[in-house]
Amino acid sequence: MTKDLKRPESSVPGEPQDAEKRLEPDAHSETAKSEDFENEMRALEESGEDTQELRRQYLLRRFWQTASGFWGKRGLRVAWILSGILLLIVVLNIGASYAMNLWNRAIFDALERKESNTVFLLSMIYFAILAASVILSVAQVYARMTIQRRWRKWLTDNLVDRWLMSGRYYQLNLVSGDHQNPEYRIADDVRIATEAPVDFVTGVTTAFLSAATFVVVLWTIGGAFDVTVAGVHIYVPGFLVIAAVVYALVASGSMMLIGRRFVTVSEGKNQSEAELRYVLTRLRENGESIALIQGEEEERAGVERSLSKVLLSWRDIAFQNMKTTIVSQTSSYIAYVLPILLCAPKFLDGTMSLGQVMQAASAFTIVQGAFNWLVDNYPRLADWTASARRVASLMVSLDALERAEHGDGVGRITLSHDGEGAAIRLRDLSVTLDDGTAVVDDTDVAIMPGERVLVAGESGTGKSTLVRAIAGLWPWGEGRIEVQKGAKLMLLPQRPYIPIGTLRRAATYPDAAESRSLGEVAEAFRRVGLEHLIDRIDDEAPWDQTLSGGEKQRLAFARIFLQDPDIIVLDEATAALDPQSQDKLMELLSKEPEHTTCVSVAHRPELEAFHSRKIVLERRRGGAKFVSDINLIRKPGRMGLLRRFLRKRAARRQAAKR
């Protein structure tokens, strides 16, 4: 990988400042609140308190702290405009519903009086009201989905910006926390978490305005219920309104009682789905290794375990849906009949016309539907709550990494690209795990421009962790890493990344494929021994699965010759190559300009022949340390002899171990 000193541009075309806007300045206050909450939770857990419900509530607040920024100073100006348009359309839709309600009364009154001309005229009016209602409904759908689309993009950009910043996408794999499958949370949970609230706000606004409008209709038409039964005089003002409210309370209360576990079950379902997807993704990504050792049965068992968890969670969801269906179906059937039965006495004694009865029935259904909005949307509300909490859990983990970057209570390595003199200088460097456990302790090393340095040591001494710290991917520890000012740093890991696309894109990565000509890429391929792939440079194929480990490492060396970096760090970058191929590539590397600095982390002793200095890292109590720093004398006439000697010595050691 290449470390570029330029600030990355925004991913939003035409709005280059958006990334900065999304991350300023409220982000720091959000991470501070997150830290305060985590400290509070630790204190409560130590005292034996159950913090699960408190954490659930906080996660919803944490989600809104960021998500509501869409309408804030870091959001889009068009957000409020779209919201206002949607509100206006909702109001106009209520007006169309009221017009349809009045039409309902007029048509039945005309039918009762057998007025054919009025019926014909009302039939024509119906189509006008219908057309207006359909147009408004379509406009409402477009406005609602536009807000959802814009909001999802804004929140996704915010999360992706934070996720990709400073290698956090990699660091999340190294720390504990509830952030498994971040790609699923960003791709799927963000969609649900931004779609549902817009639907809910639209639904609640529509329900409130509908209830307010048609409660007046019910009160006006229904009047009072005045009857004498067995000598007892009963007088109930606005009896239809009271009946609608009581009925809605019973239905909503039943739904909340029956579906109280819906949120917990939905969270479990979403998590098990994410785990199944992760298992299948791992199976695909590691297909070659699994196939070579014939691990299909074990992988099938793993998939079966994950699938069983998914099916069990779906069974729980099915039971919850069955219970809520009983309430919703019963409610929907009773709601239409109940107002007719309530109005029947007044119609039979002549105090209400047929049109008034039907208008009251229509209004009652609308009011009951408004009051029972929760009944119909409780399952979706549970899904939204589960997704919002999963997104917030990822935010909380990113908050913790951000605090580490600012050194807030956590040891933090300082990485500077303004070094003077040395190409790379490690000043009092200690590298630790995120919990403070030392990996490399108290290191002070200067590597000068043009030096070829070999970093050796047993497996597990922290060599690769040190490389990650130099790359800025490992923030935990103390001390300072200084990289020469203006120097271009390139790191080659043991497993090179091969992006999707053509071989040219893979060779020029992380630059664009068009940044190098076909001839330049072909020449680099010849130098590293990939001549057989030159004719396929512009072919698209699954190269990550097609190329062998050795070919991938050759391709990584081709990137060096195309990028021309000032500092090269190799982390076991020749481990998949045979000795002759390794010698050829290292020989090519040794011919790079004198100012080019090369740092190799490797086990093979024969690599000493290509370096001028060797530093040995040894595991010690309290963290690994550099125990020796040796100057290697390079004599060109004896390089081949030295390599053969070192190979024979390595072979004898292997034989002795066997």
C-alpha positions in Angstrom: 0.0 0.0 0.0 1.1 3.5 -0.6 0.8 6.3 2.0 -0.3 9.5 0.3 0.1 12.7 2.2 -2.8 14.4 0.4 -6.2 14.7 2.1 -8.7 12.3 0.5 -11.4 13.9 -1.6 -15.0 13.5 -0.8 -16.9 10.5 -2.3 -19.7 12.8 -3.3 -19.3 14.1 -6.8 -19.7 17.9 -7.1 -19.6 18.4 -3.3 -15.9 18.2 -2.3 -16.4 19.6 1.1 -19.2 17.3 2.2 -16.9 14.8 4.0 -15.5 17.6 6.1 -19.0 18.9 6.9 -20.2 15.5 8.0 -17.4 15.1 10.4 -17.2 18.6 11.9 -17.4 19.7 14.7 -20.2 17.8 16.5 -18.5 14.5 16.0 -16.1 15.2 18.9 -19.0 16.0 21.2 -20.7 12.8 20.2 -17.5 10.7 21.0 -17.2 12.5 24.3 -20.8 11.6 25.2 -20.1 8.0 24.1 -17.1 7.9 26.4 -19.1 9.3 29.4 -21.7 6.6 28.8 -19.2 3.8 28.6 -17.6 4.9 31.9 -21.1 5.0 33.5 -21.9 1.6 32.2 -18.7 0.1 33.5 -19.4 1.6 37.0 -22.9 0.2 37.0 -21.7 -3.3 35.9 -19.0 -3.3 38.6 -21.7 -2.6 41.2 -23.8 -5.5 39.9 -26.5 -3.5 38.0 -28.2 -4.8 34.9 -27.3 -2.3 32.2 -28.9 -4.0 29.2 -32.0 -1.8 29.0 -29.9 1.4 29.6 -27.6 0.4 26.8 -30.5 -0.2 24.5 -31.9 3.3 25.2 -28.5 4.9 24.8 -27.9 3.3 21.4 -31.2 4.8 20.1 -30.1 8.2 21.4 -26.6 7.7 19.9 -28.2 6.9 16.5 -30.3 10.1 16.6 -27.3 12.2 17.6 -25.7 11.5 14.3 -28.7 10.7 12.0 -30.6 13.9 12.9 -27.6 15.9 11.6 -29.2 15.4 8.1 -31.5 18.3 9.1 -28.7 20.2 11.0 -25.8 22.4 10.0 -23.8 19.4 8.7 -26.7 18.2 6.6 -28.3 19.1 3.3 -30.2 22.3 2.8 -32.7 20.5 0.7 -33.7 18.3 3.7 -36.0 20.9 5.2 -37.4 21.9 1.7 -38.3 18.2 1.0 -39.8 17.8 4.5 -42.0 20.9 4.0 -43.2 19.7 0.6 -44.0 16.3 2.2 -46.0 17.9 5.0 -48.0 20.0 2.5 -48.8 16.9 0.4 -50.0 15.1 3.5 -52.3 18.0 4.4 -53.7 18.1 0.9 -54.2 14.3 1.0 -56.3 14.7 4.2 -58.3 17.3 2.3 -59.0 14.8 -0.5 -60.0 12.2 2.1 -62.4 14.7 3.7 -63.9 15.5 0.2 -64.4 11.8 -0.4 -66.1 11.5 3.0 -68.5 14.3 2.1 -69.1 12.7 -1.3 -69.9 9.4 0.5 -72.7 11.1 2.5 -74.1 12.9 -0.5 -74.3 9.8 -2.8 -76.1 7.7 -0.2 -78.6 10.5 0.6 -79.2 10.9 -3.2 -79.7 7.1 -3.5 -82.1 7.1 -0.6 -84.2 9.9 -2.2 -83.8 8.3 -5.6 -82.5 11.6 -7.2 -81.0 10.3 -10.5 -79.6 13.6 -11.6 -77.8 14.2 -8.4 -76.4 10.6 -8.5 -75.1 11.2 -12.0 -73.5 14.5 -11.1 -71.9 13.0 -8.0 -70.6 10.2 -10.1 -68.7 12.7 -12.3 -67.4 14.5 -9.2 -66.1 11.2 -7.8 -63.7 10.8 -10.7 -62.3 14.3 -10.1 -61.8 13.6 -6.4 -60.3 10.2 -7.2 -57.8 11.7 -9.7 -56.7 14.4 -7.2 -56.3 11.7 -4.5 -54.2 9.4 -6.8 -52.0 12.3 -7.9 -51.4 13.4 -4.3 -50.7 9.9 -3.2 -48.1 9.4 -6.0 -46.5 12.8 -5.1 -46.4 11.7 -1.4 -44.7 8.5 -2.3 -42.1 10.3 -4.4 -41.4 13.0 -1.8 -41.2 10.4 1.0 -38.8 8.1 -0.9 -36.7 11.1 -2.0 -36.1 12.1 1.6 -35.3 8.4 2.5 -32.9 8.2 -0.4 -31.1 11.4 0.4 -31.0 10.7 4.1 -29.6 7.2 3.5 -26.9 8.5 1.3 -25.9 11.2 3.8 -25.8 8.8 6.8 -24.0 6.2 4.7 -21.4 8.7 3.6 -21.0 9.8 7.3 -20.4 6.2 8.4 -18.2 5.3 5.5 -16.1 8.4 6.0 -15.5 7.5 9.7 -15.1 3.8 8.9 -12.4 4.3 6.3 -10.6 7.1 8.1 -7.2 6.3 9.6 -7.6 2.5 8.9 -10.5 2.1 11.3 -12.0 -0.5 9.0 -9.0 -2.6 9.7 -8.7 -1.7 13.4 -12.2 -2.8 14.1 -11.0 -6.4 13.5 -8.5 -6.0 16.4 -10.7 -4.6 19.1 -13.6 -5.9 21.1 -17.1 -4.5 20.9 -20.5 -5.0 19.2 -19.5 -4.1 15.7 -19.4 -7.5 13.8 -20.2 -7.4 10.1 -19.9 -3.6 9.7 -20.5 -3.9 6.0 -24.0 -5.4 6.7 -24.8 -2.6 9.1 -23.8 0.0 6.6 -25.5 -1.6 3.6 -28.7 -3.0 5.2 -29.3 -1.6 8.7 -28.7 2.0 7.5 -31.4 1.4 4.8 -33.9 0.2 7.4 -32.9 2.9 9.9 -33.5 5.7 7.5 -36.5 4.4 5.6 -38.7 3.5 8.6 -38.5 6.9 10.5 -39.7 8.8 7.4 -42.5 6.3 7.1 -43.3 6.7 10.8 -43.3 10.5 10.8 -45.4 10.6 7.7 -47.8 8.0 9.2 -48.1 9.7 12.6 -48.7 13.1 11.0 -51.3 11.6 8.7 -52.9 9.8 11.6 -53.0 12.9 13.8 -54.5 15.2 11.1 -56.9 12.5 10.1 -58.0 11.9 13.7 -58.4 15.7 14.3 -60.4 16.2 11.1 -62.7 13.2 11.3 -63.3 13.3 15.1 -65.1 16.6 14.3 -67.1 14.8 11.6 -68.0 12.0 14.1 -69.0 14.5 16.8 -71.1 16.6 14.4 -72.9 13.7 12.7 -73.3 11.3 15.6 -74.3 13.9 18.2 -75.3 12.5 21.5 -76.6 9.0 22.3 -79.9 9.7 24.2 -82.0 6.6 25.2 -84.1 5.4 28.1 -83.7 1.7 29.0 -85.8 0.1 31.7 -86.6 3.5 33.1 -82.9 4.5 33.1 -82.0 7.6 31.0 -78.7 7.3 29.2 -77.1 10.3 27.7 -73.6 10.1 26.0 -72.4 13.2 24.1 -70.2 12.4 21.1 -70.8 8.7 21.6 -69.1 7.8 18.2 -65.9 9.6 19.2 -65.8 7.9 22.6 -66.4 4.6 21.0 -63.6 5.1 18.5 -61.2 6.2 21.2 -62.1 3.3 23.5 -61.9 0.8 20.7 -58.4 2.1 19.6 -57.1 2.0 23.1 -58.2 -1.6 23.5 -56.7 -2.6 20.1 -53.4 -0.7 20.7 -53.1 -2.0 24.2 -53.6 -5.6 23.1 -51.0 -5.1 20.4 -48.4 -3.7 22.8 -49.1 -6.5 25.3 -48.9 -9.3 22.8 -45.9 -7.9 20.8 -43.8 -6.7 23.7 -41.0 -9.1 22.7 -41.0 -8.1 19.0 -38.0 -5.7 19.4 -35.8 -8.3 21.1 -36.7 -11.0 18.6 -36.1 -8.7 15.6 -32.6 -7.8 17.0 -31.8 -11.5 17.3 -33.0 -12.2 13.8 -30.9 -9.4 12.3 -27.8 -10.5 14.1 -28.2 -14.1 13.0 -28.8 -13.1 9.4 -25.6 -11.0 9.5 -23.6 -13.9 11.0 -24.9 -16.3 8.2 -23.9 -13.8 5.6 -20.4 -13.4 7.2 -19.9 -17.2 7.3 -20.8 -17.5 3.6 -18.6 -14.6 2.6 -15.6 -16.1 4.5 -16.3 -19.4 2.7 -16.2 -17.7 -0.7 -13.1 -15.6 0.1 -11.1 -18.6 1.3 -12.5 -21.0 -1.2 -9.0 -22.1 -2.5 -7.6 -22.9 0.9 -10.7 -24.8 2.0 -10.8 -26.8 -1.3 -7.2 -27.8 -1.1 -7.5 -29.3 2.4 -11.0 -30.6 1.6 -12.7 -28.7 4.4 -16.1 -28.8 2.8 -17.7 -30.9 5.5 -16.6 -28.7 8.4 -17.6 -25.6 6.5 -21.0 -27.2 5.7 -21.4 -27.8 9.5 -20.6 -24.2 10.2 -23.1 -23.0 7.6 -25.7 -25.4 9.1 -25.1 -24.0 12.6 -25.5 -20.4 11.4 -28.6 -21.3 9.3 -30.1 -23.1 12.3 -29.8 -19.9 14.3 -31.4 -17.9 11.5 -34.3 -20.4 11.2 -34.9 -20.4 15.0 -35.0 -16.6 15.0 -37.4 -16.6 12.1 -39.6 -19.1 14.0 -39.7 -16.6 16.9 -40.6 -13.8 14.4 -43.4 -16.1 13.0 -44.9 -16.6 16.5 -44.8 -12.9 17.1 -46.4 -12.2 13.7 -49.1 -14.7 14.4 -50.0 -13.1 17.7 -50.1 -9.6 16.2 -52.1 -10.8 13.2 -54.9 -12.0 15.5 -55.2 -8.4 16.9 -54.9 -6.6 13.5 -57.3 -8.9 11.6 -59.9 -8.8 14.4 -59.6 -5.0 14.6 -59.9 -4.5 10.8 -63.2 -6.6 10.6 -64.8 -5.0 13.7 -63.9 -1.5 12.8 -66.2 -1.4 9.7 -69.2 -3.0 11.3 -69.1 -1.3 14.8 -70.1 2.3 13.7 -73.1 0.9 11.6 -74.3 -1.0 14.6 -73.9 2.1 16.8 -75.8 4.3 14.3 -78.5 1.8 13.6 -80.9 3.0 16.5 -80.7 6.6 15.2 -81.3 5.5 11.6 -84.2 3.3 12.6 -85.9 6.1 14.5 -85.3 8.6 11.7 -82.9 10.9 13.3 -80.1 9.9 10.9 -80.2 9.5 7.2 -78.5 6.7 5.3 -76.0 9.1 4.0 -75.1 10.2 7.5 -74.8 6.6 8.6 -72.3 5.8 5.8 -70.4 9.1 6.3 -70.2 8.2 10.0 -69.0 4.7 9.2 -66.4 6.0 6.8 -65.2 8.6 9.4 -65.2 6.1 12.2 -63.0 3.8 10.1 -60.5 6.6 9.3 -60.4 7.7 13.0 -60.0 4.2 14.2 -57.2 3.6 11.7 -55.5 6.7 12.8 -55.7 5.8 16.5 -54.6 2.2 15.7 -51.6 3.3 13.6 -49.3 1.6 16.2 -51.2 -1.7 15.8 -50.4 -1.8 12.1 -46.8 -0.6 12.3 -45.5 -2.2 15.5 -43.6 -4.9 13.7 -41.9 -2.4 11.5 -41.1 -0.2 14.5 -39.5 -3.3 16.1 -37.4 -3.8 12.9 -36.3 -0.2 12.9 -35.3 -0.2 16.6 -33.2 -3.3 16.0 -31.4 -1.8 13.0 -30.9 1.6 14.5 -29.2 0.0 17.5 -27.0 -2.1 15.3 -25.9 1.1 13.4 -25.4 2.9 16.7 -23.2 0.0 18.0 -20.9 0.5 15.0 -20.9 4.3 15.8 -19.9 3.6 19.4 -17.0 1.4 18.3 -15.9 4.1 15.9 -16.2 6.6 18.7 -13.8 4.5 20.8 -11.2 4.3 17.9 -11.6 8.1 17.4 -10.9 8.7 21.1 -7.8 6.5 20.8 -6.6 8.7 17.9 -6.9 11.8 20.0 -5.2 10.1 23.0 -8.2 10.6 25.3 -7.2 8.3 28.1 -5.7 5.7 25.7 -2.0 5.4 24.8 -1.5 6.7 21.3 1.5 6.4 18.9 2.2 9.7 17.2 2.9 9.4 13.5 4.6 12.3 11.8 5.4 12.8 8.1 7.6 15.8 8.8 10.8 14.0 9.9 14.2 15.4 9.2 17.4 13.4 8.4 16.3 9.8 8.8 13.9 8.1 6.4 12.2 6.4 9.3 12.9 7.2 13.0 11.3 5.4 15.9 11.6 7.5 19.1 10.9 5.7 22.4 8.3 3.6 20.6 6.1 1.2 22.5 3.4 -0.8 20.7 0.6 -2.3 22.7 -2.7 -4.0 22.3 -5.9 -1.9 22.7 -6.1 -3.1 26.3 -2.6 -1.8 27.1 -0.7 -5.2 26.8 2.8 -4.5 25.5 3.8 -6.0 22.1 7.0 -4.1 21.3 8.6 -2.0 24.1 11.0 0.9 24.3 12.3 1.0 20.8 14.6 3.7 19.5 15.9 3.2 15.9 16.9 5.5 13.0 16.9 4.2 9.4 18.7 6.6 7.1 17.8 7.3 3.4 19.2 4.6 1.1 19.7 2.0 3.8 18.5 -1.6 3.2 17.4 -2.9 6.7 16.3 -6.4 7.5 14.1 -6.8 10.6 14.4 -10.4 11.9 13.0 -12.3 14.9 10.9 -15.3 15.8 7.3 -15.5 14.9 5.1 -13.7 17.4 7.6 -11.1 18.4 5.6 -8.3 16.9 7.4 -7.6 13.6 4.1 -7.3 11.6 2.5 -5.2 14.3 5.5 -2.8 14.1 4.9 -2.6 10.4 1.2 -1.7 11.0 2.3 1.0 13.4 4.6 2.5 10.8 1.7 2.4 8.3 -0.5 4.3 10.8 -2.9 1.3 11.1 -1.9 0.4 14.7 -2.6 3.4 17.0 -2.1 1.8 20.4 1.1 2.5 22.3 3.4 5.3 23.1 6.3 7.2 21.5 6.7 8.7 18.0 7.2 7.4 14.5 8.7 10.0 12.1 8.7 9.5 8.4 10.9 11.8 6.2 9.2 14.9 5.1 7.8 14.6 1.5 8.8 10.9 1.3 6.4 8.5 -0.5 6.0 5.4 1.7 4.9 2.0 0.2 4.2 -1.1 2.2 3.9 -4.6 0.7 2.1 -7.1 3.0 2.5 -10.9 2.8 -0.9 -11.2 1.1 -1.2 -8.5 -1.5 -4.7 -7.0 -2.1 -6.0 -7.6 -5.7 -8.9 -5.3 -6.5 -11.8 -6.2 -8.7 -11.3 -5.3 -12.4 -8.4 -5.6 -14.8 -4.8 -6.6 -14.2 -3.8 -3.0 -15.1 -5.9 -1.7 -12.2 -4.4 -4.3 -9.9 -0.9 -3.3 -10.9 -1.5 0.5 -10.6 -3.5 0.3 -7.4 -4.2 2.5 -5.4 -3.8 4.8 -8.4 -6.4 4.6 -11.2 -5.8 2.1 -14.0 -5.4 4.9 -16.5 -2.6 6.5 -14.5 -0.1 4.2 -16.2 0.1 3.3 -19.9 -0.2 -0.3 -21.2 3.5 -0.2 -22.1 4.6 0.9 -18.6 2.6 -1.9 -17.0 3.9 -4.5 -19.5 7.5 -3.4 -18.8 6.9 -3.8 -15.1 5.4 -7.3 -15.7 8.6 -8.3 -17.7 10.8 -7.2 -14.8 9.0 -9.3 -12.2 8.5 -12.4 -14.3 4.8 -12.0 -15.3 5.5 -12.1 -19.0 2.8 -14.7 -19.5 0.1 -12.2 -18.3 1.1 -9.3 -20.5 -1.5 -10.2 -23.2 -4.2 -10.1 -20.5 -3.4 -6.8 -18.8 -6.7 -5.2 -19.8 -8.8 -8.3 -19.2 -11.4 -8.3 -16.4 -11.4 -11.6 -14.4 -11.5 -12.8 -10.8 -7.7 -12.3 -10.5 -7.7 -12.6 -6.7 -8.9 -16.2 -7.1 -7.0 -16.9 -10.3 -3.4 -15.8 -9.5 -1.2 -17.9 -7.3 0.4 -16.6 -4.1 3.7 -16.2 -5.9 2.1 -14.3 -8.8 0.3 -12.0 -6.4 3.6 -11.2 -4.7 5.3 -10.6 -8.1 2.4 -8.2 -8.9 3.1 -6.4 -5.7 6.7 -5.9 -6.7 5.4 -4.6 -10.1 3.6 -1.9 -8.1 6.9 -0.8 -6.6 8.4 -0.2 -10.0 5.3 1.6 -11.2 5.0 3.8 -8.1 8.7 4.6 -7.6 8.4 5.2 -3.8 11.1 6.7 -1.6 10.6 4.2 1.3 9.6 0.6 0.8 8.5 -1.7 3.7 8.2 -5.4 2.9 6.4 -7.6 5.4 7.2 -11.2 4.4 6.6 -10.0 0.9 8.5 -12.9 -0.7 7.3 -15.7 1.5 5.3 -17.3 -1.4 8.2 -17.2 -3.8 10.8 -19.9 -4.5 14.4 -18.9 -3.7 15.5 -18.2 -7.3 12.5 -15.9 -7.8 13.0 -14.2 -4.5 16.7 -13.6 -5.4 15.7 -12.1 -8.7 13.1 -9.7 -7.3 15.4 -8.6 -4.4 18.2 -8.1 -6.8 15.9 -5.8 -8.9 15.0 -4.0 -5.7 18.6 -3.5 -4.8 19.1 -1.7 -8.1 16.6 1.0 -7.2 18.1 4.5 -6.8 20.5 5.0 -3.9 18.1 7.3 -2.0 15.4 4.6 -1.9 15.1 3.1 1.6 14.1 -0.5 2.0 12.9 -2.2 5.3 12.3 -5.9 5.1 10.5 -8.0 7.8 11.3 -11.6 7.1 12.4 -14.9 8.5 14.6 -16.2 5.6 18.3 -15.7 6.5 19.4 -15.6 2.9 17.7 -12.2 2.6 20.7 -10.8 4.5 22.6 -10.7 1.2 20.4 -8.0 -0.1 20.6 -5.7 3.0 23.2 -3.5 4.6 21.9 -3.8 8.1 20.1 -6.3 10.3 18.0 -5.6 13.4 16.9 -8.5 15.6 13.6 -8.3 17.6 13.4 -10.7 20.5 10.5 -11.5 22.8 11.0 -10.3 26.3 8.9 -10.0 29.4 7.0 -6.7 29.1 7.2 -6.6 25.3 9.7 -7.5 22.5 12.8 -5.4 22.1 15.5 -4.8 19.5 18.4 -6.8 20.9 21.0 -6.3 18.2 21.8 -4.0 15.3 24.3 -5.4 12.9 25.9 -3.8 9.8 26.0 -6.4 7.0 29.0 -6.1 4.7 27.9 -6.4 1.1 30.6 -7.5 -1.4 29.1 -7.7 -4.9 31.6 -10.4 -6.0 30.5 -12.7 -3.2 26.8 -12.2 -3.1 26.0 -15.4 -5.0 28.3 -17.4 -2.7 26.8 -15.8 0.4 23.3 -16.6 -0.7 24.2 -20.3 -1.4 25.9 -20.5 2.0 22.9 -19.1 3.8 20.5 -21.4 1.9 22.5 -24.4 2.9 22.7 -23.3 6.5 18.9 -22.8 6.5 18.4 -26.2 4.9 20.6 -27.9 7.6 18.5 -26.2 10.4 15.3 -27.5 8.8 16.7 -31.0 8.6 17.9 -30.8 12.3 14.4 -29.8 13.4 12.9 -32.8 11.6 
